[in-house]
Amino acid sequence: MRLPSRAKQAVPAALALLVAGCAAPVSGPVAYHDTTPRLAEARAETRASFECGGALPAVHRQICASDELSSLDKQLTDQYQRVANQLDTAGGLLLEANQRQWMLSRATHCGLSAQSGTKIEADPTAIMCLEQMYRQRRQQLTSWSATATATDSRQGAHAYASYVEYRLADSREPTLCSALTEQLNQDLQRHGLPDPSRLPGVKLLAGSNSESTTAVVEGREIRVDLHNAGPYAGYQTRARGVLINGQPVMDDHTLPRWVAEQPNYGGRAYASSSQTGDYGSIDVFQRDGRTLLLANETWGFYSPAARGESAFSGVYQISGQGVQPLCLFQTYLTPPRTNTLAGMPAYAALETELNRVAGDPLPGYAQHERRDNFQSWKERQWTLLNLPLLGADALTRYQREAAIYHRNDQALDAFFNWSERNLGAKTLYRKVMPMLRPAHQELVQMFAAQGLNAAESEAAANLLFHETLARSMENLAPPAAVPGLPLTPQEPYQPRYAIAPAAGALEQGRNFATLYSVVLNNAPANVIRDFIAYETDTFGEERGVGPDQSPALMVAVDNPDSLELLLQQGFDPNAANQWGKTPLMTAAELNLLPGARRLIEAGANVHAQTRRVEFAGVGGPDRQEAEQGRRTALLIAASNADAALIDLLVSAGAAAQAWDGYHQQVCAALDGNQQLADAERARLKAPLCANVYTPPPPSQQAVVDIRAGDTLILRDTGVDYRIRLIERQPMHLFGRNMQLTPERLREDMGGIARQVGMSAVRRGKMKIVGPLTLAFADLGAITENSLPMLVSFPVTAVGAANVANYVLEQKPLQRVLSVDYDPERADAESTWRALFSAALTQGFTPSQQGYVVIHTRGGQRTEYQLVVTE
């Protein structure tokens, strides 16, 4: 390619500039690092201890509805967080658990539901009750903290001394720094966390360990900026920096910059002391006539040091309007572990099963509380695994054993009581109990391998094991009564169980007082007969009913003799619990073929369905089951049972189309069934996944609840119409009122729609936000040759211009019965007739308003909608 003459002339000039650039100094932008200390802005204040916005449980909405209650909530939260962060590791665990239980007890105590919502409307009675709870809790917490923050009762080195040591990294005053190194390490051995007020010759002026954040020295106001560091710092009170006469002289980058000046950048590659922009503590003090400060980075879980790196502390002199570095110490070394559960299969397996028992967080928790609980467990579990002496030492040093055993007994009792609710719970309980001791022993061995002695290993294992178990049991159900605070160190307690009891230990000394319980626990036939006679005389038709209205047959399906005895005594094989679960469904869930066969012989309904019941059940499996709703024995068996039991149900006629899409759910369940070999799965899927099942017999069809989201299948002249109740959201429709003949509707609708759409966008300056919609104001006005309608599109109406011959109509929220139009099997008249018929049979009042919505995204379909009211 040839260059033009002008380009040829320009090349030497460009080359000359390039060569000159190589010889001359580089000019242009130069990186500028401003090291002026700056303090981060304080977090925005909220009315209560949380943000009053979004979906919240009823308790939280009442708090937001009252200025006084919001203030009390904030005061109590601040007080609780302050006390919790002053406690030792074991004491903190106890108080955190108790606070969680207290929070869950508020709704029950004050007659509020766990239902979340956005509407904030004051309930004076509930607010008065909550105010009383909050005031009482504050008083109790004040009294408890005065005795629970016990003094150190044990001689010997503090546990922190096993993980932390002040090692001088940079000394700019050797005499001072050497003396402080020795004194800080001596204080660490005695007391743990740093507090300069305990050092010889020191007068504490202000800061993290002082009652004041401000001191005046030689006419200068020195202030340590403290703040609550929030959820990702354990709500600890941290120090963000130091100000002199209101001007920041130290921020969260000051100490890291000093660290970066050390060889190899101090072994760290960042310039901040924490992810929350603060220090663990800053204290200003006087020593030998000099004003100094000690800044400590956090230790443990929130340490800024990565694995294998060190946190630091620094001593500075405050002089003039700044701070001068004197002594830099390496302190805490972060353990090199990555996966904290690696090498502990027994503990990890137990935690998995306990999480199944506990289930998702209880609905009484708001979203921010769920986040805080999750973050707290991450921190606590990490600490108990990686710094085990902190927990082991606290049990004896601060006399926490009695309170831990008291909570442990409560947790184990809750576990046993939960196991008495149904056969599924008892089966899981019997699986978990033999796992306790091996998991505990595994922890003991792990801690011994870390160098702990036998007593320390046992104590560390006890605390981690206990917290893992007790946290799960907390989540079974909200407490029935408002809990008292944990035992103080002065209160004695005689434990009833070991921390990790053997299988069978919880049953010892218990008496089973109901027919339901003796059947569940496989009592002899003569005992069951005695209870049948007693409860028949006493309770009549309510005999044998257990928790959640569960019938006795539900807990007999794993014992053929007990099952046969109850059936012979006239117990109904189709009796169901609160959400409609039957004995046959239990047999399908637990893969109990003999029990399922006997129930079917006795007349069990293979078509029975569960229903959705909110806030029912105790523990994760039952809450999930009640919330899920609408399951059958076949659907449950397809997920859990082997081929023989599934075949039994199919041969009994269970493969009937219980609801729209039912056969697809059965097919998907078979794919996830771990009981089936591939060949068995393929054999079962051949008949069960190929076609839509026939409907069940009319006498065994479940009542359709279209208001709860069920699809109503209405058959008319051989056509099945699948009708749903939906809501049309408020919207603006832009369009043109027209009188069309059926012929023109078929032939010209495309052109008419394009004209309406272009008018909306080009002339009306609107944005189309939905599909073409034919709106019928009066379906009764439709005749054989005339279709009066509004041909329209949903649009955004902000800034819309008026367009001649077009209208912009605002439509409110409307409930409509909806069905997809099938032009190959039905006509328009029969489709509207099906919608009117469905409205009348389901107890709605049909209006004369309707819509035809033509969807084009994801495939073409036409939807008919009839507006209805209750």
RAFENZI-V787140 format. One record per helix or strand of 3 or more residues. SS is the DSSP state (h for helix, s for strand). FROM is the first residue (numbers start at 1). LEN is the number of residues. Records with the same first field share a line. If there is no record, write none. Layout:
SS: FROM-LEN / FROM-LEN
//
This chain:
h: 5-19 / 58-7 / 67-20 / 89-21 / 124-25 / 159-4 / 174-18 / 196-3 / 231-3 / 254-7 / 263-5 / 300-3 / 345-14 / 367-20 / 388-10 / 401-19 / 423-27 / 454-21 / 515-6 / 525-18 / 547-3 / 552-4 / 560-9 / 583-7 / 593-9 / 620-9 / 633-8 / 643-9 / 662-10 / 678-11 / 698-3 / 706-3 / 742-22 / 779-3 / 828-14
s: 164-8 / 202-6 / 214-4 / 220-9 / 237-8 / 247-4 / 281-7 / 290-7 / 310-10 / 322-12 / 712-5 / 719-10 / 731-10 / 767-10 / 787-10 / 807-5 / 814-7 / 845-11 / 861-9
//
